[in-house]
Amino acid sequence: MVPTPMVSATQQSSRIRARKARKNGTKTRRFNRTNGTPAFPVHPEGYTTSAADSKKPESK
């Protein structure tokens, strides 16, 4: 049996960080998929309807 060569500490640390980042991304995506986006008001109280980015009132 021939032992595998050792890698540098930097290379090993980089691989570990990348693996953890991938794993954390998977957890976050799974959490967001099950819980969805929280409900929030489109325009909070006190928002002016005359603002340029305001939602226009529905015409009847």
C-alpha positions, 0 to 999 in steps of 0.5 A: 500500500502506498500512502496518499500524498499530503496536501497543503494546509491552504488547499485543505482549508480551501476545500473545507470552506467550499464544502461548508459553503455548499452545504449551508447553501443547500440548507438555506435553499431547503428552508426557503423552499419549505417556508416560502417568502414572508408576507409583507405590505407592498406599501407600509403605513404612511407611504405617499401614493403620489410617489413615483414608484407607488402602486396606482389605485385600481380604476373601476 
